[in-house]
Amino acid sequence: DLWAGSIVGIAIHCNAARTAGTLIAKPDIGGTPQAAPVVQIDGTNTSDLTATAAIGTTTFAATAGIGVDLVGSSFTPTANIVTVILYVMFDGMAS
């Protein structure tokens, strides 16, 4: 079965700390990057960051494809393992 719901969080981890540039991760629903939640690896947050969004802010339909839009700008080191996790709450599951 497929369920509709909301994206309620995103986390990013880089195995090597950023030395230059930026790396932005945001949810993607059906091929469209979403405005929230968003994390940005930069001079302040060099390897780990999380962000949240309220239930109902970034919603998806039961048949929507969900993924991550990852955009780098002069980001180094280029030999970096990046892990991004999306957290979702399915409709009817909140207590």
N, C-alpha and C positions, 0 to 999 in steps of 0.2 A: 504494500500500500504506500501511497505517496501522501504527504501532509503539507498543508500550508503553514506558514509561521513567520517568525521575525528573526533577523540576525541581531543578536544582543551583545556580541563581543568579538574582538579580534586580538590575536597575540602574534608577535613576531620575535624570532630569535635568530641571530647571526652567530655562527661559530667563531668568527674573527671580528673584533671590534672595527667599526668604520674608521677609516683614516681620512677620507675626503668624500664630498658629494652627499647626496641624499638618496634614500630608498623609501618609497611610499607604498603601503599596502592598504587596499580598500576592498570591501566586498563587491562582487560582480553578480548581478542577477540578470539572466537571460542575455548576456553580452553587454550589459550597461553598467559601468562603474557607479557605485553608490556613494552618497555624501557622508554617511556615518555607519558604523564607527570607522575611524581611519587612524593608522599608526604611521609615524615617520621616523626612520633612523637618520640621525643628523649629528651635528656637533654636540648637542646636549644629550641625546639618547643614542648611544653608540652601538648597542648590541641587542637590547631587550626592551620591549615596550608592550603594553596592553591598553585597550580602550574599550569602552562599553557604550551601548545605546539602549534607550528604554524600549520595552516591548511595544510594538506598533510603529516604531520610527522607521525601520527598514524592513518592509514585509515582502514575502514572496508567495507565489501561488504554488499549489501542489505539484504542478507540472513544470515549474521554472527550473532552469539550470542554475546552480549556485556555484560560484568559484571565487577566485581572488584576482584582482587587478594589481600587478606589481610593476612599478615604474621607477627606474633608477636614473639619476642625473649625475654623471661623472663619479659614480659610486666606486670606492675602492676599500678594501682589496677585492679584485674581481674574482679571485679563487676563494669563494665564500660559500658555505652551505647555509641557506636561509630556510627556516621553517616558519610557516604561517598557519595558524589554527583559527577557524571560524567557530563561534559558539552560536547555537540557534535554540530558540524555544518554539516548539510546535504549538499551533493553536489548540486550545483545550487542555494543555498540559500544565499551565501555570496554576499555582495554588494560592 
